[in-house]
Amino acid sequence: GYGDGKGEALKIQLNDGSTEAGHWRDYYITVDFTGWKYCELPLPEGEALDYSHITSCNLYYNGLPPNSQVECLVDDIRALRELTGQPSTRED
């Protein structure tokens, strides 16, 4: 993402289509950086969310600083088979 360094939180919420408890997963990225930054989200072990069947990905802001504007850009959201710490170069 591209951040403005103002400390807001970008919330990424995943769902696998189920309405049962545990089938939603929230991730938070604190936007304490400026410019572009590559971010990966780890897969927690032993949770009910079916990562092979994600049906929605919602993006929200949380913790907005009062009386100011924020700017955060998101580009190229991908589901990776493993965490690499580096942007993927695969096209599939």
C-alpha angles and dihedrals in degrees: 000000000000113000138194096208095237095126101247117146123240107212117205113193122192128192131183096208096267122119092203121112114273095030093102123074125194123200124186127204115190108221095221092135134080124222126008121340129177111230131189125190117216122228111240115224123242101017128139097233111110103223091187089065108042109163101176140027114190124189122205139166119235131178096026114186111249121257096005141094123243132204126202126158125198123201137176104006109196138175108230126197092220138011113258106167088230133084113267118250093192117115098203 
